[in-house]
Amino acid sequence: MATGGVVALTGATGFVGGATLAKLQEAGWQVRALTRRSQQSQSDVEWVEGALDRPDSLVELCTGADCVLHIAGVVNAPDPAGFEAGNVTGTANLLAAAENAGIKRFVHVSSLSAREPQLSAYGASKARAEELVTASPFDWTIMRPPGVYGPGDTEVLEMFKMAAMGFCLLPPEGRSSWIHVDDLARLLVSLLPQRDDVASRLLEADDGRAEGWEHRHFARAIGSALDRSIATISAPRPLLFAAAWGDRLVRGANAKLTPDRASYMSHPDWVIDRTKVPPASLWKPKIDTVEGLKTTALWYKAQGWL
């Protein structure tokens, strides 16, 4: 399949999906994008109003498409049923619609949390969605992003806000991998054409930092991006859970640190598996994380978020 085909895209109105939509347009793809609400008209984009729990809209989304790029998912829910509905049932509905439409290529965006499904309802739901994809008849590729940051993100923004005050509350000591949203978006676009070296493969990718980032080093890099020297506080697991319950009490459904999230954040190793990186001939990271954090900080300030 040559670049310039038709891709059925979910999650286009989100952080990663929005960046990927822009990269798809740059690469010449015709995009059919799922949305819950009306969107402004864009060149080369056909918005399909619907949702993952509306199979009729998924049929419309997939009809006539050459491939599917499934980015949409539930990252925060009040209970396991919410993750199950958004990440498992939603993926099953999309797979059925794509198969009915005769699509051959399916690229699925999962999460590193699927590697440790016992830690959280979120990770368990992403692992079950992966199982559905791997059992499907498609030419599939699954991408498990690590931590994603960049302009427009509201998750890592919380760390920037703390760093702006001179400190950062962190999970228990550990390491994690990170990737700039533009590098991830570029990778997802590159995965759409059929290639033998990514067929039926589960991939992981990051900024190229071999051992990942110690949590405190990543926090200090954020501080540096803000021209601040910060104190880092590694919270013991019980304190992290207490903070999660406190965030839920204060912000309710808008809480960023939930008990479910605290559970997988407490795991000490969220560094990608180097045996699962994409072929170098296909993709390499371009954005240095230190520089990427600086440009992200400038974007937050320009938007009045910091």
C-alpha positions as a printed NumPy array, in Angstrom:
array([[  0.   ,   0.   ,   0.   ],
       [  1.474,   3.325,  -0.993],
       [  1.304,   6.409,   1.144],
       [ -1.7  ,   8.416,   0.132],
       [ -4.301,   5.741,   0.787],
       [ -7.301,   6.045,   3.085],
       [ -6.811,   5.433,   6.804],
       [ -9.573,   4.959,   9.364],
       [ -8.344,   6.766,  12.473],
       [ -9.616,   6.692,  16.047],
       [ -8.484,   9.067,  18.768],
       [ -7.844,  11.971,  16.383],
       [ -9.173,  14.536,  18.867],
       [ -6.776,  13.447,  21.624],
       [ -3.173,  14.331,  22.393],
       [ -1.391,  11.552,  20.473],
       [ -4.14 ,  11.3  ,  17.868],
       [ -4.052,  15.003,  17.084],
       [ -0.305,  14.941,  16.479],
       [ -0.693,  11.815,  14.36 ],
       [ -3.482,  13.369,  12.31 ],
       [ -1.148,  16.222,  11.387],
       [  1.594,  13.772,  10.361],
       [ -0.867,  11.763,   8.274],
       [ -1.897,  14.903,   6.41 ],
       [  1.735,  15.844,   5.827],
       [  2.393,  12.365,   4.427],
       [ -0.492,  12.581,   1.965],
       [ -2.971,  10.212,   3.563],
       [ -6.71 ,  10.664,   3.186],
       [ -8.027,  10.44 ,   6.746],
       [-11.413,   9.25 ,   7.912],
       [-11.463,  10.203,  11.604],
       [-13.903,   9.171,  14.331],
       [-15.248,  11.958,  16.555],
       [-17.895,  12.255,  19.252],
       [-18.731,  15.862,  18.366],
       [-18.628,  18.174,  15.371],
       [-15.164,  19.305,  14.288],
       [-13.85 ,  22.139,  12.187],
       [-13.319,  21.199,   8.561],
       [ -9.764,  20.201,   7.653],
       [ -8.211,  19.384,   4.31 ],
       [ -7.93 ,  15.669,   3.578],
       [-10.007,  14.77 ,   6.678],
       [-13.506,  13.311,   6.681],
       [-14.946,  13.426,  10.189],
       [-17.259,  10.532,  11.084],
       [-19.462,  11.278,  14.089],
       [-19.649,   8.279,  16.366],
       [-17.828,   6.322,  19.057],
       [-16.294,   2.928,  19.786],
       [-19.546,   1.868,  21.457],
       [-21.546,   2.696,  18.316],
       [-20.863,  -0.128,  15.847],
       [-22.853,   1.61 ,  13.105],
       [-20.453,   4.547,  13.154],
       [-17.475,   2.176,  13.015],
       [-18.897,   0.562,   9.881],
       [-19.086,   4.019,   8.317],
       [-15.55 ,   4.791,   9.5  ],
       [-14.042,   1.662,   7.975],
       [-15.974,   1.377,   4.714],
       [-13.617,   2.186,   1.854],
       [-10.512,   2.522,   4.054],
       [ -7.244,   0.774,   3.26 ],
       [ -6.068,   0.431,   6.861],
       [ -6.967,   1.213,  10.476],
       [ -4.936,   3.181,  13.004],
       [ -6.533,   2.637,  16.419],
       [ -5.284,   5.21 ,  18.932],
       [ -8.411,   5.895,  20.994],
       [ -8.638,   4.4  ,  24.46 ],
       [ -9.684,   5.008,  28.033],
       [ -6.781,   6.02 ,  30.292],
       [ -8.842,   6.99 ,  33.322],
       [-12.042,   5.34 ,  34.577],
       [-13.821,   5.084,  37.93 ],
       [-13.856,   1.281,  37.846],
       [-12.597,  -1.723,  35.82 ],
       [-15.834,  -1.797,  33.825],
       [-14.985,   1.599,  32.366],
       [-11.613,   0.344,  31.094],
       [-13.211,  -2.857,  29.808],
       [-15.84 ,  -0.966,  27.828],
       [-13.45 ,   1.558,  26.296],
       [-10.359,  -0.558,  25.674],
       [-11.606,  -4.1  ,  25.184],
       [-15.166,  -3.922,  23.885],
       [-14.331,  -0.818,  21.852],
       [-11.4  ,  -2.589,  20.199],
       [-13.544,  -5.66 ,  19.517],
       [-16.181,  -3.477,  17.849],
       [-13.576,  -1.8  ,  15.657],
       [-11.963,  -5.101,  14.659],
       [-15.373,  -6.419,  13.605],
       [-16.125,  -3.328,  11.537],
       [-12.708,  -3.427,   9.867],
       [-13.051,  -7.102,   9.001],
       [-16.531,  -6.51 ,   7.622],
       [-15.108,  -3.712,   5.441],
       [-12.434,  -6.01 ,   4.019],
       [ -9.516,  -4.067,   5.516],
       [ -6.238,  -5.987,   5.707],
       [ -3.93 ,  -3.733,   7.777],
       [ -4.571,  -2.863,  11.454],
       [ -2.185,  -0.804,  13.602],
       [ -3.091,  -0.801,  17.27 ],
       [ -1.747,   1.602,  19.901],
       [ -1.498,  -0.108,  23.273],
       [  0.565,   0.792,  26.354],
       [  3.614,  -0.461,  28.234],
       [  1.202,  -1.072,  31.109],
       [ -0.069,  -4.127,  29.184],
       [  3.27 ,  -5.753,  30.011],
       [  2.246,  -5.956,  33.693],
       [ -1.539,  -6.512,  33.532],
       [ -1.738,  -7.632,  37.156],
       [ -0.839,  -4.148,  38.385],
       [ -3.869,  -2.19 ,  37.213],
       [ -7.293,  -2.414,  35.636],
       [ -5.982,  -0.128,  32.885],
       [ -3.043,  -2.408,  32.076],
       [ -5.253,  -5.49 ,  32.202],
       [ -7.693,  -3.955,  29.725],
       [ -4.884,  -2.99 ,  27.335],
       [ -3.482,  -6.523,  27.534],
       [ -6.891,  -8.014,  26.682],
       [ -7.221,  -5.632,  23.74 ],
       [ -3.822,  -6.804,  22.496],
       [ -5.029, -10.401,  22.672],
       [ -7.992,  -9.527,  20.46 ],
       [ -5.719,  -7.91 ,  17.882],
       [ -3.18 , -10.748,  17.82 ],
       [ -5.994, -13.297,  17.357],
       [ -7.522, -11.321,  14.477],
       [ -7.096, -12.167,  10.772],
       [ -5.406,  -8.827,  10.   ],
       [ -1.878,  -7.949,   9.041],
       [ -1.411,  -6.27 ,  12.429],
       [  1.208,  -4.343,  14.348],
       [  0.87 ,  -3.348,  18.002],
       [  2.754,  -0.32 ,  19.299],
       [  3.279,   0.064,  23.052],
       [  4.308,   3.674,  23.769],
       [  6.116,   4.53 ,  26.993],
       [  5.538,   7.906,  28.656],
       [  4.554,  10.466,  26.022],
       [  5.147,  14.19 ,  26.415],
       [  4.99 ,  17.285,  24.238],
       [  2.917,  20.361,  23.431],
       [ -0.755,  19.775,  24.179],
       [ -0.233,  17.106,  26.833],
       [ -2.176,  17.487,  30.068],
       [ -0.655,  14.536,  31.95 ],
       [  3.045,  15.504,  32.184],
       [  1.823,  19.082,  32.616],
       [  1.241,  18.166,  36.261],
       [  4.973,  17.558,  36.671],
       [  5.764,  20.886,  35.004],
       [  3.398,  22.648,  37.401],
       [  5.109,  21.094,  40.403],
       [  8.558,  21.85 ,  38.99 ],
       [  7.535,  25.483,  38.513],
       [  7.001,  25.582,  42.282],
       [ 10.443,  24.111,  42.934],
       [  9.665,  20.468,  43.672],
       [  8.42 ,  17.257,  42.083],
       [  6.533,  14.481,  43.874],
       [  7.533,  11.204,  42.219],
       [  6.64 ,   7.511,  42.455],
       [  8.966,   5.183,  44.368],
       [ 12.442,   5.045,  42.837],
       [ 12.502,   3.509,  39.386],
       [ 13.085,   4.068,  35.693],
       [ 10.9  ,   4.758,  32.71 ],
       [ 11.199,   5.441,  29.008],
       [  9.865,   8.566,  27.32 ],
       [  9.072,   9.703,  23.795],
       [  8.074,  13.034,  22.256],
       [  4.595,  12.975,  20.755],
       [  5.883,  14.04 ,  17.332],
       [  8.354,  11.149,  17.217],
       [  5.586,   8.74 ,  18.208],
       [  3.21 ,  10.183,  15.618],
       [  5.843,   9.858,  12.911],
       [  6.372,   6.218,  13.895],
       [  2.659,   5.415,  13.781],
       [  2.367,   6.868,  10.286],
       [  5.383,   4.864,   9.132],
       [  3.749,   1.64 ,  10.348],
       [  0.677,   1.927,   8.13 ],
       [  2.047,   0.535,   4.85 ],
       [  2.345,  -3.249,   4.823],
       [  5.904,  -4.386,   5.577],
       [  7.161,  -7.864,   6.378],
       [  9.502,  -6.576,   9.094],
       [  6.666,  -5.172,  11.223],
       [  3.913,  -7.662,  10.37 ],
       [  2.505,  -9.509,  13.392],
       [  4.935,  -7.708,  15.681],
       [  4.584,  -6.018,  19.043],
       [  6.825,  -2.932,  19.079],
       [  8.144,  -0.584,  21.746],
       [  9.961,   2.693,  21.078],
       [ 11.372,   5.652,  22.967],
       [ 13.835,   8.549,  22.715],
       [ 16.802,   6.207,  22.298],
       [ 18.079,   6.526,  25.875],
       [ 19.294,   2.969,  26.391],
       [ 18.61 ,   2.608,  30.122],
       [ 15.627,   4.925,  30.219],
       [ 15.297,   7.754,  32.719],
       [ 15.488,   7.511,  36.476],
       [ 12.365,   9.288,  37.708],
       [ 14.407,  11.928,  39.521],
       [ 16.564,  12.628,  36.469],
       [ 13.509,  13.136,  34.27 ],
       [ 12.001,  15.486,  36.86 ],
       [ 15.232,  17.467,  37.021],
       [ 15.25 ,  17.718,  33.231],
       [ 11.791,  19.291,  33.487],
       [ 13.147,  21.679,  36.101],
       [ 16.019,  22.563,  33.783],
       [ 13.529,  23.229,  30.984],
       [ 11.956,  25.794,  33.304],
       [ 15.362,  27.169,  34.388],
       [ 14.711,  25.94 ,  37.904],
       [ 16.654,  23.773,  40.302],
       [ 14.085,  21.504,  41.928],
       [ 13.825,  19.121,  44.849],
       [ 12.639,  15.62 ,  43.99 ],
       [ 10.584,  13.618,  46.476],
       [ 10.197,   9.876,  45.875],
       [  6.962,   8.96 ,  47.593],
       [  6.712,   5.544,  49.259],
       [  3.944,   3.405,  47.781],
       [  1.486,   4.029,  50.684],
       [  1.971,   7.786,  50.391],
       [  1.424,   7.639,  46.622],
       [ -1.875,   5.824,  47.174],
       [ -2.892,   8.34 ,  49.82 ],
       [ -2.182,  11.144,  47.349],
       [ -4.243,   9.311,  44.713],
       [ -7.261,   9.055,  46.99 ],
       [ -6.805,  12.7  ,  47.915],
       [ -6.721,  13.735,  44.254],
       [ -9.934,  11.798,  43.628],
       [-11.63 ,  13.473,  46.58 ],
       [-10.595,  16.94 ,  45.392],
       [-10.971,  16.618,  41.61 ],
       [-13.371,  13.72 ,  41.305],
       [-13.595,  12.428,  37.73 ],
       [-10.909,  14.94 ,  36.701],
       [ -8.3  ,  13.426,  39.024],
       [ -4.961,  12.783,  37.315],
       [ -3.48 ,  10.538,  40.014],
       [ -5.965,   7.717,  40.605],
       [ -5.44 ,   4.619,  42.762],
       [ -5.316,   2.502,  39.602],
       [ -2.624,   4.758,  38.141],
       [ -0.71 ,   4.812,  41.433],
       [ -0.573,   1.018,  41.279],
       [  1.277,   0.791,  37.98 ],
       [  3.329,   3.926,  38.638],
       [  4.778,   2.158,  41.698],
       [  6.37 ,  -0.498,  39.473],
       [ 10.14 ,   0.196,  39.288],
       [ 10.771,  -0.635,  35.619],
       [  8.896,   0.976,  32.757],
       [ 11.856,   0.974,  30.359],
       [ 11.106,  -0.384,  26.892],
       [ 12.386,  -3.746,  25.681],
       [ 15.227,  -3.045,  23.22 ],
       [ 14.496,  -6.29 ,  21.366],
       [ 11.138,  -4.82 ,  20.353],
       [ 12.287,  -1.516,  18.825],
       [ 11.162,  -0.778,  15.233],
       [ 13.597,  -1.526,  12.413],
       [ 16.124,   1.309,  12.086],
       [ 15.407,   1.412,   8.36 ],
       [ 11.817,   2.353,   9.188],
       [ 12.142,   4.814,  12.078],
       [ 14.545,   6.386,  14.537],
       [ 13.804,   8.992,  17.217],
       [ 14.743,  12.51 ,  16.181],
       [ 13.863,  14.619,  19.221],
       [ 16.298,  14.783,  22.123],
       [ 14.259,  14.69 ,  25.322],
       [ 16.117,  17.547,  27.034],
       [ 15.416,  19.81 ,  24.045],
       [ 11.907,  18.435,  23.685],
       [ 11.092,  19.316,  27.281],
       [ 12.343,  22.868,  26.709],
       [ 10.096,  23.384,  23.681],
       [  7.204,  21.84 ,  25.604],
       [  7.759,  24.274,  28.471],
       [  7.751,  27.192,  26.036],
       [  4.485,  25.937,  24.526],
       [  2.847,  25.607,  27.959],
       [  3.901,  29.153,  28.837],
       [  2.656,  30.538,  25.501],
       [ -0.742,  28.922,  26.145],
       [ -0.908,  30.25 ,  29.692],
       [ -0.855,  26.728,  31.125],
       [  2.15 ,  27.536,  33.31 ]])
